[in-house]
Amino acid sequence: MFEGIRALWRGSLGRCPHCGYGRIFRSFFELVEGCAQCGRRYEGTGDQSTGAMGISLTVTTLIGFIGAVLVVLWLPNQLGWGVTALLTTLSGFQALAYRVSRGMWIGLLWITGAMDEDEHRDEFYR
Ligand SMILES: [Zn+2]
């Protein structure tokens, strides 16, 4: 269990969930194919962005719900401004949360063993 939490943590920081040294991202949103340190491919079975979007949308929706309740309770006479500020904040948060979510999803792939289901793993980093 501790290894799973460590894999999620490493992934959320943009590091390889297996060794913790290799980088997951080439740029802010662009993934590298695999770890330059240990040679593990991150998404050997294809693009896995759907799971990351699920994590990101779930967290953003929960924060949006809490924010909406707070806006209604604290700013009942300024709902237009409150909703505008909330949507602007959530849009920015969504962009940042996607990167963390993508890393966490790769950590989940490592936990479930899906990273090992790569038929081309031996061809990587020859
Ligand atoms: Zn690695």
Boltz pocket constraint, residues with backbone or C-beta under 6 A from the ligand:
constraints:
  - pocket:
      binder: B
      contacts: [[A, 16], [A, 17], [A, 18], [A, 19], [A, 20], [A, 21], [A, 22], [A, 35], [A, 36], [A, 37], [A, 38], [A, 39], [A, 40]]
      max_distance: 6.0
